[in-house]
Amino acid sequence: MSASLFLVEALPGPGAYRLDGPEGRHAADVQRLRPGEALLLSDGRGGIAEAVVVAAGKGTLDVRVEHVRAEPAPEPRLVVVQGLAKGERGELAVQAMTEVGVDGIVPWSAARSVVRWRGERGDRAVERWRATVREAAKQARRAWLPPVSPAASTKEVADRLAEAAAALVLHEEADAPLSTVDLPAHGDVVLVVGPEGGIDPAELAVFTAAGARPVRLGPTVLRTSTAGAAALAALSARLGRW
C-alpha cells in the first residue's frame, strides 16, 4: 500500500517535523499511523516530502523528513469548465476529475443548470468544491492541488476559451472525436462540460465564436458527473501522462 499524503501550508526540510492540526488528527487518530510507518507531506504546489513516523500522540505525529523533492507543473495544463449540476453530481465530477488529473476547475452557471450559485450560497458551494478537491488530491497522492475558480458566467467562460492554447467543448452532436484534435505542448487546454440538460445552442455559438471546437467522446452520451473525467483520461493518455 502506498504511503498516505497529508497537506501542509509550508513544506518542511529534512529533519524533525511535527504534523498537527486537522491533518495531524487525521493521521494519528483516524489512520492511526505508528512509528516506523511512511507518509508523504505536500504543500499542494509541487513539493513532496517523504517522511517516517517517529512518535504518535493524540492528534499529532512526530516525523522524520528524509527526502524532499519538487515535481514540475504539468504542461500543458488541463482545465475543465464544469456546468453546475444538481445534488451531488457536481461534487462527484470534481472528485473524479481531481483523481484523474485535472489542473484547474471553473464552475459554470450554464443556461440549463438547475442550481444557481448566488451570494453566500455560491461562496459555500465553491468552498465545498475546494474541500472535495483537497480530499481527492490527497487520495490520489497529487503534488499539485488544482484550483477551483469562482463560478463563471458564459461570457467569462468565452473569454477564457479565447485565451486558451486549445479550446474544446464536449457536445454529443460534434463531428470531431476528442482523440483526433491537435493538442498544444504548452499553455491551457480548456474543456467545457455542460450540465445535465446539455449546452444551449446559443452558448455553443458563443463558445465557437471565441475559437472553441466542439468535440465528442464516442457514440454514447455520458452524465455530467462522468464526462469530464472520461475526457481527461483520454487527454492524459494522448499527452503521455498515463
Backbone as CSV, one residue per row, in Angstrom:
resi,resn,N_x,N_y,N_z,CA_x,CA_y,CA_z,C_x,C_y,C_z
1,MET,0.847,-1.193,0.000,0.000,0.000,0.000,0.883,1.245,0.000
2,SER,0.566,2.212,-0.845,1.389,3.418,-0.924,1.184,4.286,0.307
3,ALA,2.176,5.112,0.603,2.127,5.978,1.773,1.035,7.028,1.624
4,SER,0.308,7.317,2.698,-0.727,8.346,2.678,-0.090,9.722,2.557
5,LEU,-0.831,10.642,1.935,-0.353,12.005,1.742,-1.169,12.960,2.598
6,PHE,-0.474,13.935,3.208,-1.111,14.953,4.029,-0.647,16.324,3.562
7,LEU,-1.562,17.266,3.554,-1.262,18.610,3.056,-0.833,19.518,4.187
8,VAL,0.227,20.302,3.932,0.751,21.256,4.907,0.891,22.616,4.237
9,GLU,0.868,23.675,5.027,0.984,25.014,4.476,2.363,25.265,3.879
10,ALA,3.405,24.856,4.606,4.788,25.048,4.143,5.523,23.721,4.240
11,LEU,6.187,23.356,3.168,6.885,22.072,3.134,8.131,22.118,4.017
12,PRO,8.287,21.171,4.951,9.479,21.166,5.796,10.692,20.610,5.057
13,GLY,11.875,20.975,5.552,13.099,20.397,5.035,13.428,19.109,5.764
14,PRO,14.517,18.437,5.390,14.902,17.207,6.064,15.107,17.431,7.560
15,GLY,14.703,16.441,8.352,14.852,16.543,9.793,13.541,16.313,10.512
16,ALA,13.485,16.778,11.764,12.312,16.558,12.602,11.185,17.522,12.232
17,TYR,9.945,16.993,12.288,8.778,17.827,11.979,7.582,17.263,12.735
18,ARG,6.730,18.166,13.244,5.501,17.741,13.923,4.301,18.053,13.041
19,LEU,3.525,17.024,12.738,2.281,17.175,11.986,1.139,17.265,12.985
20,ASP,0.484,18.445,13.033,-0.619,18.630,13.968,-1.805,19.246,13.233
21,GLY,-2.741,19.852,13.958,-3.923,20.415,13.323,-4.817,19.324,12.735
22,PRO,-5.707,19.686,11.817,-6.624,18.695,11.228,-5.902,17.529,10.561
23,GLU,-4.795,17.821,9.865,-4.074,16.740,9.191,-3.401,15.818,10.206
24,GLY,-2.873,16.397,11.288,-2.269,15.581,12.329,-3.293,14.692,13.015
25,ARG,-4.491,15.241,13.285,-5.546,14.434,13.904,-5.977,13.301,12.984
26,HIS,-6.078,13.608,11.686,-6.479,12.544,10.755,-5.416,11.445,10.696
27,ALA,-4.151,11.856,10.665,-3.063,10.873,10.561,-2.942,10.035,11.827
28,ALA,-3.040,10.697,12.996,-2.800,9.992,14.253,-4.036,9.272,14.772
29,ASP,-5.214,9.922,14.684,-6.403,9.378,15.328,-7.305,8.573,14.399
30,VAL,-7.298,8.923,13.085,-8.163,8.215,12.137,-7.393,7.103,11.433
31,GLN,-6.275,7.478,10.810,-5.484,6.452,10.127,-4.599,5.652,11.087
32,ARG,-4.393,6.218,12.279,-3.614,5.537,13.322,-2.220,5.128,12.849
33,LEU,-1.527,6.060,12.223,-0.153,5.778,11.817,0.722,5.623,13.059
34,ARG,1.667,4.714,12.984,2.502,4.400,14.136,3.983,4.476,13.759
35,PRO,4.872,4.517,14.763,6.308,4.646,14.488,6.788,3.601,13.479
36,GLY,7.595,4.089,12.545,8.144,3.241,11.503,7.373,3.291,10.202
37,GLU,6.125,3.800,10.233,5.328,3.859,9.009,5.690,5.106,8.196
38,ALA,5.600,4.957,6.874,5.945,6.048,5.967,4.720,6.891,5.655
39,LEU,4.972,8.158,5.344,3.921,9.055,4.896,4.521,10.115,3.999
40,LEU,3.665,10.841,3.289,4.079,11.928,2.416,3.461,13.227,2.897
41,LEU,4.220,14.306,2.787,3.718,15.645,3.062,3.805,16.452,1.774
42,SER,2.800,17.262,1.510,2.816,18.081,0.300,2.275,19.463,0.607
43,ASP,2.829,20.465,-0.079,2.313,21.825,0.054,1.260,22.137,-1.008
44,GLY,0.948,21.165,-1.866,-0.032,21.382,-2.915,0.463,22.245,-4.054
45,ARG,1.734,22.613,-4.017,2.341,23.461,-5.055,3.538,22.774,-5.689
46,GLY,3.494,21.453,-5.701,4.541,20.675,-6.351,5.552,20.051,-5.425
47,GLY,5.578,20.478,-4.165,6.556,19.954,-3.220,6.073,18.678,-2.540
48,ILE,6.965,17.704,-2.410,6.669,16.443,-1.731,7.808,16.130,-0.766
49,ALA,7.443,15.811,0.478,8.432,15.391,1.473,8.123,13.956,1.877
50,GLU,9.112,13.095,1.780,8.967,11.708,2.212,9.414,11.617,3.668
51,ALA,8.556,11.053,4.514,8.841,11.043,5.939,8.491,9.706,6.575
52,VAL,8.993,9.512,7.791,8.720,8.304,8.573,8.268,8.742,9.964
53,VAL,7.241,8.079,10.486,6.731,8.405,11.819,7.750,7.991,12.874
54,VAL,8.023,8.929,13.793,8.923,8.658,14.920,8.113,8.400,16.190
55,ALA,7.084,9.219,16.409,6.244,9.062,17.597,4.843,9.548,17.278
56,ALA,3.841,8.904,17.899,2.441,9.278,17.687,1.824,9.687,19.005
57,GLY,1.156,10.853,18.991,0.435,11.324,20.166,-1.025,11.497,19.825
58,LYS,-1.772,12.107,20.709,-3.189,12.354,20.446,-3.306,13.572,19.529
59,GLY,-3.673,13.323,18.287,-3.835,14.407,17.332,-2.547,14.931,16.740
60,THR,-1.424,14.286,17.008,-0.143,14.748,16.454,0.724,13.560,16.057
61,LEU,1.592,13.831,15.093,2.632,12.874,14.727,3.969,13.591,14.706
62,ASP,4.968,13.016,15.326,6.346,13.477,15.149,6.970,12.606,14.076
63,VAL,7.495,13.251,13.045,8.041,12.504,11.920,9.464,12.952,11.628
64,ARG,10.150,12.122,10.879,11.492,12.458,10.391,11.417,12.570,8.874
65,VAL,11.626,13.782,8.368,11.611,14.010,6.930,12.939,13.536,6.354
66,GLU,12.886,12.607,5.427,14.103,12.001,4.890,14.490,12.531,3.520
67,HIS,13.502,12.957,2.742,13.810,13.420,1.387,12.737,14.398,0.931
68,VAL,13.170,15.460,0.268,12.245,16.464,-0.253,12.487,16.614,-1.754
69,ARG,11.404,16.653,-2.509,11.549,16.815,-3.954,10.467,17.766,-4.473
70,ALA,10.686,18.284,-5.655,9.715,19.173,-6.293,9.309,18.573,-7.631
71,GLU,8.021,18.414,-7.839,7.520,17.915,-9.112,7.140,19.098,-9.995
72,PRO,7.570,19.114,-11.252,7.236,20.235,-12.136,5.741,20.314,-12.409
73,ALA,5.272,21.518,-12.657,3.864,21.699,-13.003,3.583,21.033,-14.341
74,PRO,2.449,20.382,-14.490,2.128,19.707,-15.756,2.015,20.701,-16.908
75,GLU,2.468,20.293,-18.068,2.331,21.077,-19.300,1.894,20.152,-20.424
76,PRO,0.873,20.577,-21.170,0.004,21.730,-20.925,-0.925,21.479,-19.745
77,ARG,-1.542,22.547,-19.248,-2.497,22.427,-18.157,-3.863,22.013,-18.718
78,LEU,-4.512,21.098,-18.010,-5.851,20.651,-18.394,-6.868,21.304,-17.470
79,VAL,-7.637,22.230,-18.016,-8.618,22.993,-17.244,-10.009,22.608,-17.711
80,VAL,-10.889,22.264,-16.786,-12.256,21.896,-17.125,-13.222,22.952,-16.612
81,VAL,-14.064,23.433,-17.518,-15.193,24.291,-17.161,-16.375,23.360,-16.950
82,GLN,-16.808,23.227,-15.697,-17.844,22.256,-15.347,-19.171,22.952,-15.111
83,GLY,-20.184,22.608,-15.932,-21.519,23.140,-15.726,-22.076,22.739,-14.377
84,LEU,-22.715,23.681,-13.682,-23.275,23.394,-12.363,-24.353,22.327,-12.478
85,ALA,-24.303,21.363,-11.574,-25.247,20.249,-11.591,-25.949,20.151,-10.244
86,LYS,-27.138,19.587,-10.253,-27.903,19.495,-9.013,-27.418,18.338,-8.150
87,GLY,-27.758,18.423,-6.870,-27.412,17.359,-5.942,-25.916,17.186,-5.790
88,GLU,-25.512,15.927,-5.735,-24.108,15.598,-5.515,-23.326,15.427,-6.813
89,ARG,-23.988,15.596,-7.953,-23.302,15.287,-9.201,-22.132,16.215,-9.472
90,GLY,-22.268,17.488,-9.097,-21.156,18.406,-9.289,-19.938,17.996,-8.477
91,GLU,-20.164,17.650,-7.216,-19.041,17.245,-6.375,-18.467,15.901,-6.819
92,LEU,-19.317,15.011,-7.315,-18.805,13.748,-7.860,-17.908,14.013,-9.067
93,ALA,-18.313,14.961,-9.914,-17.486,15.316,-11.065,-16.149,15.877,-10.622
94,VAL,-16.177,16.769,-9.641,-14.952,17.386,-9.144,-14.025,16.340,-8.539
95,GLN,-14.588,15.425,-7.768,-13.776,14.369,-7.161,-13.090,13.515,-8.223
96,ALA,-13.870,13.050,-9.183,-13.301,12.177,-10.215,-12.267,12.912,-11.059
97,MET,-12.548,14.146,-11.440,-11.596,14.893,-12.270,-10.295,15.149,-11.534
98,THR,-10.377,15.417,-10.232,-9.152,15.647,-9.451,-8.318,14.383,-9.378
99,GLU,-8.965,13.249,-9.144,-8.236,11.988,-9.070,-7.600,11.644,-10.416
100,VAL,-8.294,11.968,-11.505,-7.774,11.649,-12.840,-6.622,12.573,-13.230
101,GLY,-6.643,13.834,-12.776,-5.505,14.691,-13.079,-5.811,16.081,-13.583
102,VAL,-7.014,16.614,-13.348,-7.321,17.968,-13.802,-6.382,18.978,-13.128
103,ASP,-6.056,20.055,-13.842,-5.134,21.067,-13.322,-5.833,22.352,-12.909
104,GLY,-7.121,22.449,-13.163,-7.887,23.614,-12.765,-9.353,23.382,-13.088
105,ILE,-10.247,23.883,-12.230,-11.679,23.694,-12.411,-12.378,25.040,-12.357
106,VAL,-13.269,25.269,-13.310,-14.050,26.501,-13.361,-15.528,26.131,-13.303
107,PRO,-16.229,26.415,-12.196,-17.676,26.177,-12.166,-18.371,27.135,-13.130
108,TRP,-19.337,26.616,-13.864,-20.009,27.425,-14.884,-21.508,27.432,-14.655
109,SER,-22.073,28.613,-14.533,-23.511,28.771,-14.378,-24.143,28.795,-15.763
110,ALA,-24.459,27.607,-16.278,-24.984,27.477,-17.641,-26.480,27.763,-17.686
111,ALA,-26.976,28.028,-18.874,-28.400,28.331,-19.040,-29.274,27.177,-18.566
112,ARG,-28.821,25.948,-18.770,-29.616,24.780,-18.396,-29.234,24.189,-17.044
113,SER,-28.407,24.902,-16.283,-28.092,24.456,-14.926,-29.320,24.641,-14.039
114,VAL,-29.690,23.607,-13.321,-30.852,23.689,-12.440,-30.541,24.539,-11.223
115,VAL,-29.338,24.383,-10.674,-28.956,25.132,-9.475,-28.314,26.456,-9.871
116,ARG,-28.389,27.426,-8.947,-27.768,28.735,-9.139,-26.940,29.068,-7.911
117,TRP,-25.706,29.490,-8.158,-24.838,29.890,-7.062,-24.847,31.408,-6.964
118,ARG,-25.516,31.914,-5.937,-25.559,33.356,-5.743,-25.240,33.684,-4.296
119,GLY,-24.514,34.796,-4.086,-24.245,35.285,-2.739,-23.540,34.269,-1.866
120,GLU,-24.002,34.188,-0.604,-23.362,33.298,0.364,-23.511,31.831,-0.046
121,ARG,-24.638,31.497,-0.661,-24.820,30.116,-1.110,-23.753,29.745,-2.130
122,GLY,-23.469,30.660,-3.045,-22.430,30.404,-4.032,-21.062,30.273,-3.407
123,ASP,-20.775,31.120,-2.424,-19.476,31.045,-1.737,-19.321,29.699,-1.037
124,ARG,-20.385,29.242,-0.387,-20.313,27.943,0.306,-20.136,26.799,-0.692
125,ALA,-20.802,26.907,-1.839,-20.684,25.850,-2.840,-19.260,25.760,-3.385
126,VAL,-18.645,26.915,-3.653,-17.261,26.922,-4.126,-16.344,26.300,-3.083
127,GLU,-16.574,26.620,-1.809,-15.743,26.041,-0.755,-15.931,24.541,-0.658
128,ARG,-17.151,24.056,-0.904,-17.354,22.593,-0.904,-16.576,21.941,-2.033
129,TRP,-16.584,22.570,-3.193,-15.805,22.016,-4.308,-14.317,22.017,-3.961
130,ARG,-13.850,23.086,-3.331,-12.428,23.146,-2.967,-12.081,22.094,-1.926
131,ALA,-12.982,21.849,-0.977,-12.744,20.797,0.010,-12.731,19.424,-0.662
132,THR,-13.600,19.237,-1.650,-13.630,17.974,-2.401,-12.328,17.775,-3.156
133,VAL,-11.832,18.835,-3.783,-10.552,18.770,-4.487,-9.435,18.391,-3.526
134,ARG,-9.437,19.000,-2.368,-8.379,18.741,-1.386,-8.334,17.261,-0.993
135,GLU,-9.506,16.704,-0.675,-9.542,15.301,-0.256,-9.216,14.360,-1.416
136,ALA,-9.694,14.687,-2.606,-9.404,13.831,-3.762,-7.929,13.884,-4.140
137,ALA,-7.312,15.059,-4.004,-5.882,15.186,-4.302,-5.051,14.361,-3.326
138,LYS,-5.471,14.344,-2.066,-4.764,13.510,-1.079,-4.924,12.037,-1.411
139,GLN,-6.134,11.638,-1.780,-6.390,10.248,-2.152,-5.507,9.827,-3.322
140,ALA,-5.338,10.728,-4.291,-4.565,10.422,-5.492,-3.069,10.650,-5.320
141,ARG,-2.653,11.133,-4.145,-1.229,11.421,-3.872,-0.687,12.459,-4.864
142,ARG,-1.448,13.545,-5.059,-1.056,14.570,-6.021,-0.178,15.632,-5.375
143,ALA,0.865,16.029,-6.082,1.753,17.084,-5.592,1.184,18.473,-5.857
144,TRP,0.325,18.577,-6.866,-0.270,19.863,-7.233,-1.763,19.836,-6.934
145,LEU,-2.219,20.822,-6.172,-3.622,20.948,-5.826,-4.301,21.823,-6.872
146,PRO,-5.228,21.274,-7.671,-5.860,22.089,-8.718,-6.772,23.154,-8.115
147,PRO,-6.645,24.406,-8.550,-7.507,25.460,-8.012,-8.922,25.372,-8.564
148,VAL,-9.883,25.814,-7.750,-11.272,25.956,-8.174,-11.587,27.443,-8.218
149,SER,-11.924,27.949,-9.385,-12.225,29.366,-9.559,-13.632,29.681,-9.063
150,PRO,-13.940,30.951,-8.817,-15.341,31.323,-8.561,-16.205,30.982,-9.765
151,ALA,-17.508,30.836,-9.531,-18.421,30.484,-10.618,-18.363,31.525,-11.731
152,ALA,-18.300,31.060,-12.970,-18.150,31.937,-14.127,-19.440,31.997,-14.934
153,SER,-19.659,33.142,-15.561,-20.766,33.304,-16.493,-20.354,32.761,-17.861
154,THR,-21.304,32.674,-18.775,-20.989,32.215,-20.120,-19.991,33.144,-20.804
155,LYS,-20.144,34.449,-20.598,-19.194,35.395,-21.188,-17.794,35.199,-20.616
156,GLU,-17.699,34.979,-19.312,-16.387,34.757,-18.700,-15.754,33.467,-19.195
157,VAL,-16.567,32.445,-19.410,-16.043,31.199,-19.986,-15.541,31.447,-21.404
158,ALA,-16.295,32.205,-22.194,-15.879,32.511,-23.563,-14.557,33.270,-23.569
159,ASP,-14.382,34.196,-22.636,-13.111,34.931,-22.544,-11.956,33.989,-22.248
160,ARG,-12.190,33.028,-21.363,-11.137,32.064,-21.042,-10.823,31.175,-22.237
161,LEU,-11.853,30.780,-22.970,-11.637,29.955,-24.161,-10.831,30.708,-25.209
162,ALA,-11.098,31.999,-25.348,-10.389,32.800,-26.344,-8.899,32.898,-26.035
163,GLU,-8.539,32.806,-24.760,-7.137,32.931,-24.352,-6.418,31.586,-24.284
164,ALA,-7.139,30.476,-24.433,-6.557,29.145,-24.252,-5.686,28.740,-25.430
165,ALA,-4.712,27.880,-25.161,-3.904,27.308,-26.236,-4.734,26.345,-27.072
166,ALA,-5.702,25.693,-26.436,-6.668,24.841,-27.141,-7.975,24.935,-26.393
167,ALA,-9.072,25.194,-27.116,-10.391,25.355,-26.515,-11.334,24.318,-27.089
168,LEU,-11.936,23.505,-26.228,-12.759,22.386,-26.647,-14.085,22.395,-25.889
169,VAL,-15.142,21.968,-26.554,-16.458,21.858,-25.926,-17.002,20.456,-26.181
170,LEU,-17.268,19.718,-25.113,-17.873,18.399,-25.292,-19.323,18.566,-25.740
171,HIS,-19.668,17.930,-26.857,-21.021,18.051,-27.387,-21.370,16.781,-28.153
172,GLU,-22.553,16.221,-27.851,-22.912,14.927,-28.439,-23.120,14.987,-29.943
173,GLU,-23.329,16.170,-30.506,-23.550,16.283,-31.947,-22.291,16.700,-32.714
174,ALA,-21.174,16.789,-32.021,-19.931,17.188,-32.682,-19.451,16.105,-33.642
175,ASP,-18.796,16.517,-34.704,-18.265,15.563,-35.682,-16.871,15.068,-35.306
176,ALA,-16.078,15.911,-34.651,-14.677,15.570,-34.378,-14.542,14.783,-33.082
177,PRO,-13.939,13.594,-33.113,-13.647,12.875,-31.874,-12.543,13.589,-31.088
178,LEU,-12.650,13.571,-29.782,-11.626,14.177,-28.941,-10.260,13.554,-29.201
179,SER,-10.240,12.305,-29.605,-8.981,11.585,-29.809,-8.206,12.066,-31.029
180,THR,-8.817,12.924,-31.864,-8.141,13.328,-33.098,-7.726,14.799,-33.140
181,VAL,-8.151,15.599,-32.161,-7.853,17.037,-32.223,-6.391,17.291,-31.878
182,ASP,-5.813,18.335,-32.467,-4.435,18.713,-32.161,-4.352,19.298,-30.754
183,LEU,-3.284,18.929,-30.045,-3.077,19.421,-28.686,-1.767,20.180,-28.605
184,PRO,-1.738,21.286,-27.862,-0.512,22.071,-27.747,0.461,21.443,-26.746
185,ALA,1.716,21.857,-26.826,2.712,21.382,-25.865,2.710,22.213,-24.596
186,HIS,2.236,23.445,-24.701,2.247,24.351,-23.549,0.931,25.129,-23.490
187,GLY,0.722,25.803,-22.368,-0.481,26.617,-22.218,-1.639,25.822,-21.646
188,ASP,-2.834,26.386,-21.733,-4.030,25.764,-21.171,-4.859,25.078,-22.253
189,VAL,-5.217,23.833,-21.982,-6.242,23.147,-22.761,-7.521,23.270,-21.945
190,VAL,-8.459,24.076,-22.430,-9.697,24.329,-21.690,-10.826,23.519,-22.319
191,LEU,-11.480,22.713,-21.494,-12.547,21.821,-21.947,-13.842,22.176,-21.232
192,VAL,-14.908,22.406,-21.971,-16.207,22.749,-21.393,-17.088,21.507,-21.323
193,VAL,-17.648,21.270,-20.129,-18.592,20.172,-19.909,-19.913,20.794,-19.474
194,GLY,-20.981,20.493,-20.190,-22.276,21.067,-19.877,-22.942,20.426,-18.670
195,PRO,-24.037,21.030,-18.181,-24.816,20.444,-17.078,-25.667,19.287,-17.570
196,GLU,-26.596,18.795,-16.704,-27.394,17.634,-17.089,-28.198,17.871,-18.364
197,GLY,-28.710,19.083,-18.525,-29.525,19.376,-19.690,-28.753,19.676,-20.953
198,GLY,-27.440,19.640,-20.872,-26.612,19.912,-22.034,-26.342,21.400,-22.232
199,ILE,-25.657,21.703,-23.301,-25.269,23.071,-23.618,-26.293,23.682,-24.568
200,ASP,-26.784,24.841,-24.200,-27.761,25.537,-25.030,-27.124,25.950,-26.359
201,PRO,-27.865,25.886,-27.481,-27.294,26.283,-28.772,-26.706,27.694,-28.777
202,ALA,-27.328,28.612,-28.056,-26.790,29.979,-28.010,-25.439,29.996,-27.307
203,GLU,-25.287,29.197,-26.269,-24.000,29.118,-25.566,-22.939,28.502,-26.472
204,LEU,-23.328,27.451,-27.178,-22.377,26.814,-28.090,-21.911,27.807,-29.155
205,ALA,-22.826,28.635,-29.644,-22.460,29.641,-30.645,-21.472,30.650,-30.072
206,VAL,-21.679,31.061,-28.831,-20.756,31.995,-28.184,-19.372,31.371,-28.040
207,PHE,-19.334,30.096,-27.671,-18.044,29.430,-27.458,-17.302,29.212,-28.773
208,THR,-18.013,28.812,-29.800,-17.343,28.612,-31.085,-16.869,29.944,-31.670
209,ALA,-17.620,31.009,-31.418,-17.177,32.329,-31.865,-15.904,32.761,-31.148
210,ALA,-15.687,32.245,-29.941,-14.473,32.558,-29.180,-13.300,31.673,-29.593
211,GLY,-13.543,30.730,-30.507,-12.470,29.884,-31.007,-12.509,28.454,-30.525
212,ALA,-13.558,28.072,-29.783,-13.635,26.706,-29.268,-14.103,25.742,-30.356
213,ARG,-13.682,24.500,-30.218,-14.060,23.458,-31.172,-14.926,22.417,-30.484
214,PRO,-16.137,22.141,-30.991,-16.942,21.063,-30.419,-16.300,19.706,-30.699
215,VAL,-16.295,18.842,-29.697,-15.723,17.503,-29.831,-16.637,16.515,-29.116
216,ARG,-16.477,15.248,-29.459,-17.257,14.210,-28.795,-16.322,13.114,-28.292
217,LEU,-16.810,12.370,-27.297,-16.020,11.278,-26.743,-16.276,9.976,-27.501
218,GLY,-17.504,9.747,-27.885,-17.851,8.500,-28.560,-19.326,8.484,-28.877
219,PRO,-19.885,7.327,-29.166,-21.286,7.251,-29.588,-22.282,7.382,-28.439
220,THR,-21.814,7.260,-27.193,-22.730,7.335,-26.057,-22.720,8.736,-25.454
221,VAL,-23.759,9.047,-24.700,-23.859,10.339,-24.000,-23.641,10.095,-22.515
222,LEU,-22.592,10.705,-21.962,-22.249,10.492,-20.558,-22.940,11.517,-19.666
223,ARG,-23.078,11.188,-18.401,-23.575,12.144,-17.421,-22.546,13.248,-17.212
224,THR,-23.027,14.393,-16.734,-22.097,15.482,-16.466,-21.096,15.116,-15.372
225,SER,-21.472,14.185,-14.497,-20.574,13.789,-13.408,-19.449,12.880,-13.869
226,THR,-19.555,12.300,-15.083,-18.518,11.395,-15.570,-17.832,11.880,-16.846
227,ALA,-18.462,12.794,-17.566,-17.919,13.202,-18.868,-16.548,13.856,-18.734
228,GLY,-16.387,14.740,-17.765,-15.108,15.427,-17.610,-13.982,14.468,-17.293
229,ALA,-14.235,13.525,-16.381,-13.200,12.556,-16.016,-12.829,11.681,-17.204
230,ALA,-13.835,11.255,-17.992,-13.558,10.431,-19.167,-12.718,11.204,-20.182
231,ALA,-13.056,12.465,-20.396,-12.288,13.276,-21.343,-10.868,13.503,-20.852
232,LEU,-10.710,13.736,-19.564,-9.363,13.929,-19.006,-8.516,12.667,-19.158
233,ALA,-9.139,11.511,-19.008,-8.399,10.264,-19.186,-7.896,10.138,-20.620
234,ALA,-8.770,10.477,-21.580,-8.363,10.402,-22.983,-7.243,11.397,-23.275
235,LEU,-7.362,12.607,-22.747,-6.329,13.610,-22.970,-5.015,13.228,-22.290
236,SER,-5.108,12.669,-21.087,-3.892,12.274,-20.365,-3.132,11.200,-21.114
237,ALA,-3.861,10.267,-21.713,-3.206,9.212,-22.495,-2.513,9.813,-23.717
238,ARG,-3.177,10.740,-24.376,-2.594,11.354,-25.572,-1.384,12.211,-25.249
239,LEU,-1.388,12.845,-24.064,-0.281,13.728,-23.685,0.871,12.985,-23.006
240,GLY,0.729,11.685,-22.854,1.805,10.905,-22.235,1.834,10.971,-20.738
241,ARG,0.772,11.492,-20.115,0.725,11.489,-18.658,0.437,10.079,-18.123
242,TRP,-0.329,9.317,-18.917,-0.696,7.953,-18.500,0.068,6.956,-19.365
